Amino acid sequence: MSLLKLYIDKEVADSPEVVSIKSRLNLPSETVQDAREVFELVSSAEDPVKKGKEILFLTQNKGPFIRPCPGTRYYTCCDYKILHIGTFCTMDCSYCILQSYFHPPVLQYFVNHDDLLSELDRLFQKKSVRRVGTGEFTDSMIWERWTDLSSLLVPKFAGQSSAVLELKTKTIAIKGLKNLDHNRKTIVSWSLNTNGIISNEERHTTSLSERLKAAAKCESWGYPLAFHFDPMIIYEGCEEDYRQVVIKLFSTVSPENIVWISLGTFRFMPSLKQVVQKRFPDSKIIYGEFISGLDNKMRYFKPLRIDLYQKMASWIKEAAPNVLVYFCMEDDEVWEKSLGFIPSDRGGLPLMLDKSAMRHCGLDST
């Protein structure tokens, strides 16, 4: 989706980051006295989600940049740390939780990078393994066209050995990564899905082939990789489609360079259903066999999830027996029946992921 206008918080109007972004975007811009002006503009639109993707609001993050992943105690969480660089996304996936998570949904980019770097310095001083990602409330790489964010973060992480940065994306905006000193402390990861789901449910994203070609390029530049099959959508014939994605994945990149692969099926807050019905009237993804989970999100019936997980795990393990496969937000029963163990058998999911990061990225163990 194309940006149409730039809004700038008056408190950051003269910052070097804002000046640089304005010069790259070359869009009509307006300085606002209060962020509420932008929020009201978006919320009053006929389609707030669409409107929120057409404007960019440059402002500052007045809260913490580093936050815990918003997991739930009912399901196994990976203990991820979020680096809160901005919110929302220019791509338009039917299943995207951000459509109903943000009220209103505004594409914001935080430019107070001195505060961000100071928080990272404090995190690095703790000297224990940390996994940090920028792709929880936005796509990590949509900002590459307008900002120097990767050239700020990647060398920053390269200069220490207690944390790893994961850049998660559906884009192929990797050009800026090529000549950076990364020291294998940045993992570049892609969200993968079947060709049908990408074509029908992931508007304004890149194709599966393009994503995998970009991953192969990053591997050639020395970056470790990760992949996320999340959300997997259950539909007639989906098993064979997902099997073909796995085959294509391992014919494109080396299993030895993959730090982890996550699996997760489609789950959504009940409020998302009306958004999908209105914005994606041809989509069928919300009409599957769902039940309300312990976190009050709608989830596929557990036997359906386990059946698909078992097959996916077996296909991955056949091609890459040593790659760490894990579930995003599932309980012990799903782990046991799908993978044959539960995380506590191996010290817990955070430790499993930390060990893989240490092995692939050269992190210190203390």
Helices and strands as residue ranges (DSSP letters): E 5-9, G 10-12, H 16-25, E 29-32, H 35-43, H 48-54, E 55-59, E 66-68, E 81-83, E 86-87, E 92-93, H 98-101, E 108-110, H 113-124, E 130-133, G 142-145, H 149-158, E 163-169, G 175-177, E 186-191, H 195-201, E 202-203, H 208-220, E 225-232, H 238-250, G 255-257, E 258-265, E 267-268, H 271-279, G 285-287, E 290-292, E 298-300, H 302-319, E 325-327, H 332-339, G 343-346, H 349-361
